[in-house]
Amino acid sequence: MRKADIRALSKALGLPTWDKPSFACLASRFPYGTALTPEGLARVNRAEEFLMAKGFRQLRVRAHGEVARIELVPEDIPRFLEKGLREETAAYFKHIGFAYTALDLLGYRTGSLNETLHDDAETAEKP
């Protein structure tokens, strides 16, 4: 069975999660080399659950130490920027342990943590 088959069967069975967006492992929210802890994973999970409760469906909260970097699909960014929601999000994220909250202006994209990786052959100094 493929993902589309599972979704169709889930819908036919009346399951409320039939169209739930797929989410990668929470470990993918941390830069390579970051030590994963139960507390850090729980903090990211709580941050994403907060945003989902506000009606955002496709998102990521990337943890960069004390900074939470929010990725939303571009069409959701204007709603996020509405007064009140921004402040509520920043306050909640501070409450759960992030010192700073940032919105990624490029929006949601899979593999965004790979963007800072460089091929050693490309970055090596040439003689």
C-alpha positions in Angstrom: 0.0 0.0 0.0 1.2 3.5 -0.8 0.4 6.7 1.1 -2.5 7.6 -1.2 -4.0 4.1 -0.6 -3.7 4.5 3.1 -5.3 8.0 3.0 -8.2 6.7 0.8 -8.8 3.7 3.1 -8.6 6.0 6.2 -11.1 8.4 4.7 -13.5 5.5 3.8 -13.3 4.3 7.4 -14.1 7.8 8.7 -10.8 8.3 10.5 -10.3 11.9 11.4 -6.6 11.7 10.5 -7.1 10.7 6.9 -5.7 14.0 5.5 -3.2 14.8 8.3 0.0 16.1 6.9 3.0 13.8 7.2 5.7 14.8 9.7 9.3 13.7 9.8 10.9 12.6 13.0 11.4 15.4 15.5 15.2 14.8 15.3 15.1 16.5 11.9 14.3 19.8 13.6 17.9 20.1 15.0 21.1 21.0 13.1 23.5 18.2 12.5 25.8 17.5 15.4 23.3 18.8 18.0 22.9 16.5 21.0 19.3 15.3 21.1 17.7 15.3 24.6 14.2 14.3 25.7 13.7 17.9 26.9 14.7 19.4 23.5 12.5 17.1 21.5 9.6 17.8 23.9 10.1 21.5 23.5 10.0 21.4 19.7 7.0 19.1 19.9 5.2 21.5 22.2 6.0 24.4 19.9 4.7 22.6 16.8 1.5 21.5 18.7 0.9 25.2 19.7 1.0 26.3 16.1 -1.1 23.4 14.9 -3.7 24.4 17.5 -3.7 27.8 15.9 -4.8 26.2 12.6 -1.4 25.9 10.8 -1.2 22.5 9.1 2.2 22.3 7.3 5.0 23.7 9.4 8.3 23.0 11.1 9.9 24.5 14.2 13.7 24.2 13.9 15.7 24.4 17.1 18.9 26.4 16.8 20.0 26.4 20.5 18.0 29.1 22.1 16.4 30.2 18.8 13.2 28.6 17.5 13.0 29.1 13.7 9.4 28.8 12.4 8.8 27.6 8.9 5.3 28.0 7.5 3.9 27.5 4.0 4.2 31.0 2.4 0.4 31.5 2.2 0.2 31.1 6.0 2.8 33.8 6.7 0.5 36.8 6.5 -1.9 35.3 9.0 1.0 34.5 11.4 2.1 38.1 11.2 -1.3 39.4 12.4 -1.0 41.3 15.7 -1.7 39.2 18.6 -0.7 35.8 17.2 2.9 36.9 16.8 3.1 38.1 20.4 1.2 35.1 21.8 3.6 32.7 19.9 6.7 34.5 21.1 5.4 34.5 24.7 4.6 30.8 24.6 7.9 29.9 23.0 9.7 31.8 25.7 7.6 30.0 28.3 8.7 26.6 27.0 12.4 27.5 26.9 13.3 29.4 23.7 15.0 32.7 24.3 14.2 33.9 20.8 11.6 33.2 18.1 12.2 33.8 14.4 10.1 33.4 11.3 11.9 31.9 8.3 11.1 34.3 5.4 11.6 31.5 2.8 8.8 29.5 4.5 8.4 25.8 4.9 10.6 23.5 3.0 11.8 20.0 3.6 15.5 19.6 4.2 16.2 23.2 5.1 18.9 22.2 7.6 20.8 20.7 4.6 21.2 24.1 3.1 24.2 25.0 5.2 26.0 21.8 4.4 28.9 22.1 1.9 30.6 19.6 -0.3 34.2 19.4 0.9 35.4 19.3 -2.7 33.6 22.6 -3.4 34.8 24.4 -0.3 38.4 23.2 -0.2 41.0 25.9 -1.0 42.4 25.6 -4.4 46.3 25.8 -4.9 
